[in-house]
Amino acid sequence: CLCTKFLVISRTCVRTMQEVEDAQKIRRTVIDCFERASLPSVSEEEKKRILHFAIVGGGPTGVEFAASLHDYVTEDLVNIYPGIKDLVKITLLEAGDHILSM
């Protein structure tokens, strides 16, 4: 079975979701993005770029992951990084004509 779900953290960082370790790496990478975006030397434009997360695949797994990421950001990370919460953007990409196609 070939996994087709990806989380694109940045233009140079793509993670797949096949194993539990992959989920742990994604979590650490998301936290690293928040850490970098919270540095005072980072411009507003760069913070927005760092905090833009793209999920490729609009099936059940991609939609569920996007919702879980949203919950993690809005329920947990905003308490630690309140100054950058409004800069987060989560994009769900689907090549087909609609989300959750079966």
N, C-alpha and C positions, 0 to 999 in steps of 0.2 A: 504494500500500500504506500503510495507516494503522497506525502503531506503537501498540500498546496496552500496552506495558510501561513502568512508572513506578517510580522510586525516590522514596519520600516521605521526605525528610530530616527535616522537621519539619512542624508544622501549616501553616506558611506557605511551605515550600520543596518544590516538586515538580519533578523532573527526568525528562525522557523519554530514551529511548535510541534514537536514530535515526542519529546520525553519530558519528565518532570524537571530534569536539569535545565531544559530549555526555558521552562516557565520561571525558574529561579534566576536564570540569566536575564530574562526580559525584565523581571522585577528590579534586579540590580541596575540594569541599564536605565530604566525609567527614573529610579532614584538618582542615578548619576546625572541625568538630564536636569532634574530639578536642582541638584547641587550646583551644576555649572551655571544654570540660569539665575541662580540667586547671588552669584558673585557681583559685587558692586561695579566691577570694571566691564561688565558685559552690557552692550547697548540694548535698548528696548527691541529693536529689530532683530538682533541676534537671539534675544530671549524668546521671542515669538517663534523663530526658526527652530530653536532647540526644543521648545515645548509643543511642536506640531507632530503628532503621532498619526501614522497612516497604517490602517489594517487592510491588507489585500485579501479579498474573498468575502463576498456578501451572503454566504450561506449561513446556516445555523451556527457554526463554530465562530466565524468571523463576527457575526452580530453579537453573539454571547460574549466574545472576548472584548469587543468595543464597549459593551455595557459594563463589563467587569472593570475595565480600565477606567471608565468614567466614574464608577462608584469608588474605586481606589483613590482616584485623584480628588473627588469631591468630598469624600468622607474621611480620608486619612491624611493625604499629603497636604491639603490646604491648612491643616492645623499646624504643620511643621513649616510650611512655606506660604504664609498668608499673603505676602506681598506680590506673588506672581500667579496667583490662582486664575486671574482673569485673562492671562496670556495663553492658557492651555487650549489647544485645538486638537480634536480627534476626528480623523477623516476615515470613512469606510469606503473602500474602492471595490467596485464590482464591474466586471467586463460585460456581463449580461445586461438585459434590459430592465431587471428589477432585483431588489434585495430579497434574500431568502428563497431563491429559485430552487426548485427540487427536481 
